[in-house]
Amino acid sequence: MVNIRVTVHSRQVAAFVTSEAGPVVRQVHRETEKVRNAAVRRCPRDTGTLAASLEATVHVTGMRVTGIVGSRLDYALYVHEGTGIYGPKKRPIYPVSAQVLRFKPSRGAGPARRGSRGSSPERRGGYVYARWVRGMPPHPFLVEALEAVTKAPVRRNPVR
């Protein structure tokens, strides 16, 4: 019979897992950057601001290492999850404090306008007025990027 003794040095194990220079945090950072890069490629573009705002961060809490990809822009959730009849509420969008909605048309909305060669909102002509709009279909580019990069199954949770 052979006796084997194993000694676990919990501080060294914790440093291995949670240290900024440790292999676990470095690997999570690499994978998070891959997802961010895939999300930038899949992100819908109008002016490119949303794609440029995508960030990849790694957080260490106790023995848990988490990679997060997202944007700090307030409208990023609306682009990702959709609005109006396509969004979580499944209802058209009506004006709240006016009789009509007023907005600049998106790149693919409506007939071509005079001088519409440029894609910037300033070059798209006048404003559109509407009593209601259907909203915008979802563009789940972050989830699609995660599905493209990871081999693990991805569960989609609807936003409420």
N, C-alpha and C positions, 0 to 999 in steps of 0.2 A: 504494500500500500504506500502511495506517495502522498505526502501532505503538501498542499499548496496554500500559500498565504497571499491574499490580495489586499493591498492597502490603497484606499482611494483618498486622494488629497482633494477635498472638495473645493478648496480655493483655486487649485490649479485647473480643475475641471471647469469651474465657473469662469475663469479667465480664458480658457480655451473657447468656451461657447460665447461669452459676452464681450470680450475685449474688442475694441475697435480694430486692432491689428490681428485679431484671431481669425482663423480660417472660416468659422461659421458666419461671422458678420461680413467678412469679405465676399463669401459666396452669395449670401442674401443680397448684398449690394450689387453684385454682378447680374444676378437674375432680375432684380428690380429695374436696373438700367435697361436690360433687354426688353422688359415689358414696356417701359417708357418709350423706348425707340420704336417699338412696334405700334404703340398707341399714337405717336406722332405721325407715322406713316398712314394710319387709318383715320385720323382725325379729320372731320369735314372742314374745309377751308373756305372762308369768305375773305377775310383780311389776313389770316394766319396768326392772329393774336392768341386764340385758344391753343393751337398746336405749340406755339412758343412758350405758353405758360405752364405746360406739363412738367411736373417735378417728380423726382424719385428720391424718397428718403427712407432711412433705416432707423428704427427705434428699438432700443433694448430696454426691456422691463423685467427685472428679475432674471430668470433663465429663459425668457421668451424673446426671440429676435423676430421683428416684423418689418417687412418691406411694404411701403405705401407708394402708389402712383396716383397722382391727381393734379387738380388745378385749384388755385385760390380764386379764380374768377367766379363771380356770382352767377353767371349764366351757364356755366359748364354743366351743371346738373340738368338744366332744361334741354340742352343739346343732346346729352347722353340719354335721358329718359323720355324725351318728347314732351309736347305740350298740347293743350286742347283735347280734341277727340282722340289723339294718339297717346296722350300722357296718362298719368295715374287717375285723374278725375274723369276721363272719358267724356268731356263736355266741351262744346265750342267756347271760344273766348269772346266775351262781350266787354265793352268799355265800362269802367267803374265810375269815373268822375266826368265823363263827357258823353256826347251823343254818338260819336264815331271814334274809331281807332285810327291813328295816323302813324305811318312808319315808312321807312325806305324799303323798297322791294329787295329781295335777295337776288342773287345772281341768276337763278333759273326761274324766277317768278314772272309770269305774264309775257306779253310780246316784247320783242326787242325795241329798245328806245333809241331815239336819235342820239348819237354820241355814246353808245353803250359799249364801245370797244374795251375800255378799261374795266377792271373788275372791282375797283374800289367803290365804296358806297357813295362817295362824292361825285362819281362819274356816271351814276346810274339813272340820272334824270330826277324827276320830281317825286313827291310823296304819294303814297297810296292811302286812300280813305276807305274805311269799311265799317259797316254796322256790327259785324262779327267776323271772325276768322276760324277756320278749322283747327289751326295750330300747326305744329311741326312734327313730323314723324321722328321716332327715336333713332339715334345713331350711337349704338352701344360700343363705341370704339375701344373703350378701356377693357370691357369684358372680352371683346373679340381679340384684343392684343394679348390678354392673359391666356386665353384658349390657344392662341397660336404659339405661344412661347412655352407653356408648361405641358408636361405629359400627364399631370394629375387631372382628374375630372374637376370641372368648374361648375359650381352651383350658382345659378342666377337668382338673386333675391329681388323681388319687385320693391321699388321705392314707394312708400305710402305717404 
